[in-house]
Amino acid sequence: MIRKMQAIALDCDDPVRLAAFYAELLGGRVVTDSEDADWIEVHGFEGVPLACQRAEGYRPPAWPGQDRPQQLHLDFDVDDLDGEEKRALALGATVLERTDQIRPGANWRVYADPAGHPFCLCLH
């Protein structure tokens, strides 16, 4: 029987950069084994740790197309959608879709992290 989820791992080409992005975005801290720069975790926020794993030949998802599908994405609750968007963009995220502007009543927006993984900021 599985007891609990241990971590969520994201493939990327630069685990150090991606872990720094998520640590700052989530108010967490980077945890690394000095001998293994290919696996870096982010701890210290509500939820399971987020791991950033080096993948040789990594190609980011092409959202929303399916040539290189996203396979997973992360959703984060926020109290201030505009404020958290500004913070995420300053940290290196890019806007994929301002869903709330094209779908009446939508309370989320879609972004890509520095490695290209889609994530959503969702108004709580």
C-alpha positions in Angstrom: 0.0 0.0 0.0 1.2 3.5 -0.8 1.4 5.7 2.3 1.9 9.1 0.8 3.3 11.0 -2.2 7.0 11.7 -1.6 7.6 14.4 -4.3 6.6 15.7 -7.7 9.5 15.6 -10.1 9.9 17.9 -13.1 12.3 17.1 -15.9 14.4 20.0 -17.1 17.8 21.0 -18.5 18.9 23.1 -15.6 17.8 21.8 -12.2 19.5 24.6 -10.3 17.7 27.4 -12.1 14.3 25.6 -12.0 14.6 24.9 -8.3 15.6 28.5 -7.6 12.5 29.7 -9.5 10.1 27.4 -7.6 11.7 28.1 -4.2 11.2 31.9 -4.7 7.7 31.5 -6.2 6.5 29.2 -3.4 8.4 30.7 -0.5 10.4 27.5 -0.1 14.1 26.6 0.1 16.4 24.7 -2.2 17.6 21.3 -0.8 20.4 19.7 -2.6 22.9 16.8 -2.2 26.2 18.4 -3.1 27.2 15.3 -5.0 24.1 15.2 -7.2 23.4 18.4 -9.1 21.0 16.4 -11.4 18.3 16.2 -8.7 17.4 19.2 -6.6 14.4 19.6 -4.3 12.3 22.5 -3.1 10.9 22.2 0.4 9.3 24.4 3.0 5.9 25.2 1.5 2.5 23.6 2.0 2.4 20.4 0.0 4.8 17.7 -1.2 8.4 18.7 -2.2 9.0 19.6 -5.8 12.0 18.0 -7.4 13.9 19.3 -10.4 15.6 16.5 -12.4 18.1 16.9 -15.2 17.0 15.2 -18.4 19.5 15.0 -21.2 18.0 16.3 -24.5 15.1 17.9 -22.6 12.5 19.5 -24.8 9.8 21.7 -23.1 6.1 21.1 -23.6 4.5 23.0 -26.4 1.3 24.2 -24.7 -1.5 24.0 -25.7 -0.5 21.9 -28.7 0.2 18.1 -28.5 3.4 17.9 -30.5 5.2 17.9 -27.2 2.4 17.5 -24.6 2.5 18.9 -21.2 1.9 15.5 -19.5 1.3 17.3 -16.2 0.9 20.8 -14.9 0.9 22.4 -11.4 -1.9 24.5 -10.0 -1.3 27.0 -7.2 -4.0 28.8 -5.1 -3.4 32.6 -4.8 -5.3 35.4 -3.1 -4.2 38.1 -5.6 -4.0 37.0 -9.2 -2.5 40.2 -10.6 0.1 40.5 -7.8 1.2 36.9 -8.0 1.4 37.1 -11.8 3.7 40.1 -11.6 5.9 38.2 -9.1 6.0 35.0 -11.2 6.9 37.0 -14.3 9.7 38.8 -12.5 11.1 35.4 -11.4 11.2 34.2 -15.0 7.8 32.7 -15.8 6.1 33.5 -19.1 2.4 33.9 -19.8 0.8 31.1 -21.9 -2.8 32.2 -21.5 -4.7 34.8 -19.5 -7.7 32.4 -19.3 -9.7 34.9 -17.2 -9.6 37.4 -20.1 -10.9 35.0 -22.8 -13.2 32.7 -20.8 -15.9 34.6 -18.8 -15.9 33.5 -15.2 -12.5 31.7 -15.3 -10.4 32.3 -12.2 -7.0 31.1 -13.4 -4.2 32.0 -15.7 -1.7 29.7 -17.4 2.1 30.3 -17.3 5.3 28.4 -18.2 8.2 28.1 -15.7 11.7 28.8 -16.9 12.0 25.2 -18.2 8.7 25.4 -20.1 6.4 23.4 -17.8 2.9 24.8 -17.7 1.5 25.9 -14.3 -1.6 27.8 -13.3 -2.2 30.5 -10.7 -5.8 30.1 -9.5 -7.7 32.7 -7.6 -8.6 31.1 -4.3 
